[in-house]
Amino acid sequence: MSRFHLIAPSGYCINQQAAALGVQRLELQGHQVDNRGVITRRDQRFAGQESERLHDLNSLVALEGADIIVLPVRGGYGASRLLEDIDWQGLIRRQQSQPLLICGHSDFTVVQMGLLARGGVITFSGPMLAGNFGAPTLNEFTGRHFWQALRQPELTVEWRGEGPRCHTQGTLWGGNLAMLVSLIGTPWLPAIEGGILVVEDINEHPFRVERMLLQLLHCGILARQKALVLGSFTSADPNEYDAGYNLNTMVEYLRSRLSIPVITGLAFGHEQETVTLPLGAHAVLEHDERSRLTVSGHPVLGA
């Protein structure tokens, strides 16, 4: 069984019952859950004062033990406030000597990208405590892919994607699209050449998704990648004004502007059904009848 260490660098967990259920579920599976006091912390909309949330991250440098899974309680907003004061070098040294298995998504993307940019640190984009492990029904697909990513030194994800036939490879990176775009021009956005960029988002209208992707295009980031994989875009419903414009037509337009393959349909993001992907690992992307992503080089439990 595994040891989970909770952190809360972002928003206050408004659904306390979900977080408690997540802890209960993990314990019933035989896992140890540490640092649960962060669940109830609150300062305005945040999961505690900035000093407390920063301590969650910087204290990982001295966290003793092996095979520890670091898990945020939830996303929301707040991690961006901490970027200047995170002990990046300390965390990088820790990951080089005894890697923590750091998993999360949404607002946490900025921390994950910062670790990748500053020290090539691989983290996992995947479930969090309240929204996933504390869901009314624990999603079997999500749980299976989570443990697969953390236990298998080489993992393969297959799905019924859409896009041009392709076979390419590169560094897998990305996460939440809005958070990636917020890092453009900062030291915390990785300068990945020839990568496979995978993105997702929530509560963003299709035109906002398009606008953010165009920003990545206009600043040259997309042109430097081997492929773009689109995950889940939750609550991105068009309205009457759109007159037929939707995520699908947005993707068609994007493909007309890009020379790299755009593959859609990956269950990755804010939906209950989501894969877990090691960001910063080596990936091989294939698309023919189906889409296949084979990833290796990431830290695993018991390594």
ABEGO torsion letter per residue (X at the ends): XBBBBBBBABBBBABAAAAAAAAAAAAAAGBBBBGAAAAABBBEABBEBAAAAAAAAAAAAABBEBGBBBBBABBEBGAAAAAAABBAAAAAAAAAABBBBBBEBEAAAAAAAAAAAAAGBBBBBBBBAAAAAABABBBAAAAAAAAAAAABABBBBBBBBBEBBBBBBEBBBEEBAAAAAAABGBAABBBBBGBBBBBBBBGBBAAAAAAAAAAAAAAGAAAABABBBBBBBBGABBBAAAGGBBAAAAAAAAAAABABBBBBGBBBEABABBBBBBBGBBBBBBBBABBBBBBBGBBBBGX
